[in-house]
Amino acid sequence: QVHLVESGGGLVQAGGSLRLSCVVSTPITNMYRLGWYRQAPGKQRELVATIFATGVTNYVDFAKGRFVISKDNAKNTVYLQMNSLTSEDTAVYYCSAMLGPFSANDWGQGIQVTVSS
């Protein structure tokens, strides 16, 4: 099982930025897919962004133009740079990893991001 540990969350004012980090317990160079999800109070967990082993990235609509997912294979770390934050971005953010295309997601414990308006 892959272990993931998120960091970098906290409280930020609207319009501000945060960078989340997720350290993965195994080498990520050839890991099929890494991703960030979030879950706001009373809502289901939703996808934010993904990055594949090739470096190809995908974003959901609310993240496009504001968030950037990236990874550092040498550090086994995936990042989520979040800019122009609004109160609607307040949620617990989770890092995920899929070893292969038919693997289940492994999850981090989640980290709180709170945006004050």
Contact map, one row per residue, 1 for C-alpha under 8 A:
111000000000000000000000000000000000000000000000000000000000000000000000000000000000000000000000000000000100000000000
111100000000000000000001110000000000000000000000000000000000000000000000000000000000000000000000100000000100000000000
111110000000000000000001110000000000000000000000000000000000000000000000000000000000000000000000000000000111000000000
011111000000000000000111100000000000000000000000000000000000000000000000000000000000000000000011000000000111100000000
001111100000000000000111000000000000000000000000000000000000000000000000000000000000000000000010000000000001110000000
000111110000000000011110000000000000000000000000000000000000000000000000000000000000000000000110000000000001111000000
000011111000000000011100000000000000000000000000000000000000000000000000000000000000000000000000000000000000001000000
000001111100000001111000000000000000000000000000000000000000000000000000000000000000000000000000000000000000001000000
000000111110000001110000000000000000000000000000000000000000000000000000000000000000000000000000000000000000001110000
000000011111000000000000000000000000000000000000000000000000000000000000000000000000000000000000000000000000000111000
000000001111100000000000000000000000000000000000000000000000000000000000000000000000000000000000000000000000000011110
000000000111110111000000000000000000000000000000000000000000000000000000000000000000000000000000000000000000000011110
000000000011111100000000000000000000000000000000000000000000000000000000000000000000110000000000000000000000000000111
000000000001111100000000000000000000000000000000000000000000000000000000000000000001111000000000000000000000000000111
000000000000111110000000000000000000000000000000000000000000000000000000000000000011110000000000000000000000000000000
000000000001111111000000000000000000000000000000000000000000000000000000000000000011100000000000000000000000000000000
000000000001001111100000000000000000000000000000000000000000000000000000000000001111100000000000000000000000000000000
000000011001000111110000000000000000000000000000000000000000000000000000000000001110000000000000000000000000000000000
000000011000000011111000000000000000000000000000000000000000000000000000000000111100000000000000000000000000000000000
000001111000000001111100000000000000000000000000000000000000000000000000000000111100000000000000000000000000000000000
000001110000000000111110000000000000000000000000000000000000000000000000000011110000000000000000000000000000000000000
000111100000000000011111000000000000000000000000000000000000000000000000000011100000000000000010000000000000000000000
000111000000000000001111100000000000000000000000000000000000000000000000001111000000000000000000000000000000000000000
011110000000000000000111111100000000000000000000000000000000000000000000000111000000000000000000000000000000000000000
011100000000000000000011111000000000000000000000000000000000000000000000000100000000000000000000000000000000000000000
011000000000000000000001111100000000000000000000000000000000000000000000000100000000000000000000000000000000000000000
000000000000000000000001111111100000000000000000000000000000000000000000100100000000000000000000000000000000000000000
000000000000000000000001011111100000000000000000000010000000000000000000100110000000000000000000000000000000000000000
000000000000000000000000001111100000000000000000000010000000000000000000100100000000000000000000000000000000000000000
000000000000000000000000001111110000000000000000000010000000000000000000000000000000000000000000000000000000000000000
000000000000000000000000001111111100000000000000000110000000000000000000000000000000000000000000111100000000000000000
000000000000000000000000000001111100000000000000000110000000000000000000000000000000000000000000111110000000000000000
000000000000000000000000000000111110000000000000011110000000000000000000000000000000000000000000111110000000000000000
000000000000000000000000000000111111000000000000011100000000000000000000000001000000000000000011110000000000000000000
000000000000000000000000000000001111100000000011111000000000000000000000000000000000000000000011100000000000000000000
000000000000000000000000000000000111110000000011110000000000000000000000000000010000000000001111000000000000000000000
000000000000000000000000000000000011111000001111100000000000000000000000000000000000000000001111000000000000000000000
000000000000000000000000000000000001111100001111000000000000000000000000000000000000000000111100000000000000000000000
000000000000000000000000000000000000111110111100000000000000000000000000000000000000000000111000000000000000000000000
000000000000000000000000000000000000011111111000000000000000000000000000000000000000000001110000000000000000000000000
000000000000000000000000000000000000001111100000000000000000000000000000000000000000000000100000000000000000000000000
000000000000000000000000000000000000000111110000000000000000000000000000000000000000000000000000000000000000000000000
000000000000000000000000000000000000001111111000000000000000000000000000000000000000000000000000000000000000000000000
000000000000000000000000000000000000001101111100000000000000000000000000000000000000000000000000000000000000000000000
000000000000000000000000000000000000111100111110000000000000000000000000000000000000000000000000000000000000000000000
000000000000000000000000000000000000111000011111000000000000000000000000000000000000000000000000000000000000000000000
000000000000000000000000000000000011110000001111100000000001000000000000000000000000000000000000000000000000000000000
000000000000000000000000000000000011110000000111110000000011011000000000000000000000000000000000000000000000000000000
000000000000000000000000000000000011100000000011111000001111001000001000000000000000000000000000000000000000000000000
000000000000000000000000000000001111000000000001111100001110000000001000000000000000000000000000000000000000000000000
000000000000000000000000000000001110000000000000111111111100000000001110000000000000000000000000000000000000000000000
000000000000000000000000000000111100000000000000011111111000000000000000000000000000000000000000000000000000000000000
000000000000000000000000000111111000000000000000001111110000000000000000000000000000000000000000000000000000000000000
000000000000000000000000000000000000000000000000001111110000000000000000000000000000000000000000000000000000000000000
000000000000000000000000000000000000000000000000001111111000000000000100000000000000000000000000000000000000000000000
000000000000000000000000000000000000000000000000001111111100000000000000000000000000000000000000000000000000000000000
000000000000000000000000000000000000000000000000111100111110000000001000000000000000000000000000000000000000000000000
000000000000000000000000000000000000000000000000111000011111000000000000000000000000000000000000000000000000000000000
000000000000000000000000000000000000000000000001110000001111111100000000000000000000000000000000000000000000000000000
000000000000000000000000000000000000000000000011100000000111111100000000000000000000000000000000000000000000000000000
000000000000000000000000000000000000000000000000000000000011111100000000000000000000000000000000000000000000000000000
000000000000000000000000000000000000000000000001000000000011111101000000000000000000000000000000000000000000000000000
000000000000000000000000000000000000000000000001100000000011111111110000000000000000000000000000000000000000000000000
000000000000000000000000000000000000000000000000000000000011111111100000000000000000000000000000000000000000000000000
000000000000000000000000000000000000000000000000000000000000001111110000000000000000000000000000000000000000000000000
000000000000000000000000000000000000000000000000000000000000011111110000000000000111100000000000000000000000000000000
000000000000000000000000000000000000000000000000000000000000001111111000000000011110000000000000000000000000000000000
000000000000000000000000000000000000000000000000000000000000001011111100000000111100000000000000000000000000000000000
000000000000000000000000000000000000000000000000111000001000000000111110000001111000000000000000000000000000000000000
000000000000000000000000000000000000000000000000001000100000000000011111000001110000000000000000000000000000000000000
000000000000000000000000000000000000000000000000001000000000000000001111100111100000000000000000000000000000000000000
000000000000000000000000000000000000000000000000000000000000000000000111111111000000000000000000000000000000000000000
000000000000000000000000001110000000000000000000000000000000000000000011111110000000000000000000000000000000000000000
000000000000000000000000000000000000000000000000000000000000000000000001111110000000000000000000000000000000000000000
000000000000000000000010000000000000000000000000000000000000000000000001111110000000000000000000000000000000000000000
000000000000000000000011111110000000000000000000000000000000000000000011111111000000000000000000000000000000000000000
000000000000000000001111000100000000000000000000000000000000000000000011111111100000000000000000000000000000000000000
000000000000000000001111000000000100000000000000000000000000000000001111000111110000000000000000000000000000000000000
000000000000000000111100000000000000000000000000000000000000000000011110000011111000000000000000000000000000000000000
000000000000000000111000000000000001000000000000000000000000000000111100000001111100000000000000000000000000000000000
000000000000000011110000000000000000000000000000000000000000000000111000000000111110000000000000000000000000000000000
000000000000000011110000000000000000000000000000000000000000000001110000000000011111100000000000000000000000000000000
000000000000001111000000000000000000000000000000000000000000000001100000000000001111100000000000000000000000000000000
000000000000011110000000000000000000000000000000000000000000000001000000000000000111110000000000000000000000000000000
000000000000111110000000000000000000000000000000000000000000000001000000000000000111111110000000000000000000000000100
000000000000111000000000000000000000000000000000000000000000000000000000000000000001111111000000000000000000000000111
000000000000010000000000000000000000000000000000000000000000000000000000000000000000111111000000000000000000000001111
000000000000000000000000000000000000000000000000000000000000000000000000000000000000111111000000000000000000000000100
000000000000000000000000000000000000000000000000000000000000000000000000000000000000111111100000000000000000000011100
000000000000000000000000000000000000000100000000000000000000000000000000000000000000011111110000000000000000000111100
000000000000000000000000000000000000011110000000000000000000000000000000000000000000000011111000000000000000000111000
000000000000000000000000000000000000011100000000000000000000000000000000000000000000000001111100000000000000011110000
000000000000000000000000000000000001111000000000000000000000000000000000000000000000000000111110000000000000011110000
000001000000000000000000000000000001110000000000000000000000000000000000000000000000000000011111000000000011111000000
000111000000000000000100000000000111100000000000000000000000000000000000000000000000000000001111100000000011010000000
000100000000000000000000000000000111100000000000000000000000000000000000000000000000000000000111110000001111000000000
010000000000000000000000000000111110000000000000000000000000000000000000000000000000000000000011111000001110000000000
000000000000000000000000000000111100000000000000000000000000000000000000000000000000000000000001111110111100000000000
000000000000000000000000000000111000000000000000000000000000000000000000000000000000000000000000111110110000000000000
000000000000000000000000000000111000000000000000000000000000000000000000000000000000000000000000011111100000000000000
000000000000000000000000000000011000000000000000000000000000000000000000000000000000000000000000011111100000000000000
000000000000000000000000000000000000000000000000000000000000000000000000000000000000000000000000000111110000000000000
000000000000000000000000000000000000000000000000000000000000000000000000000000000000000000000000011111111000000000000
000000000000000000000000000000000000000000000000000000000000000000000000000000000000000000000000011001111100000000000
000000000000000000000000000000000000000000000000000000000000000000000000000000000000000000000001110000111110000000000
111100000000000000000000000000000000000000000000000000000000000000000000000000000000000000000001110000011111000000000
001100000000000000000000000000000000000000000000000000000000000000000000000000000000000000000111100000001111100000000
001111000000000000000000000000000000000000000000000000000000000000000000000000000000000000000111000000000111110000000
000111000000000000000000000000000000000000000000000000000000000000000000000000000000000000000100000000000011111000000
000011000000000000000000000000000000000000000000000000000000000000000000000000000000000000011110000000000001111100000
000001111000000000000000000000000000000000000000000000000000000000000000000000000000000000011100000000000000111110000
000000001100000000000000000000000000000000000000000000000000000000000000000000000000000001111000000000000000011111000
000000001111000000000000000000000000000000000000000000000000000000000000000000000000000011111000000000000000001111100
000000000111000000000000000000000000000000000000000000000000000000000000000000000000001011100000000000000000000111110
000000000011110000000000000000000000000000000000000000000000000000000000000000000000111111000000000000000000000011111
000000000011110000000000000000000000000000000000000000000000000000000000000000000000011000000000000000000000000001111
000000000000110000000000000000000000000000000000000000000000000000000000000000000000011000000000000000000000000000111
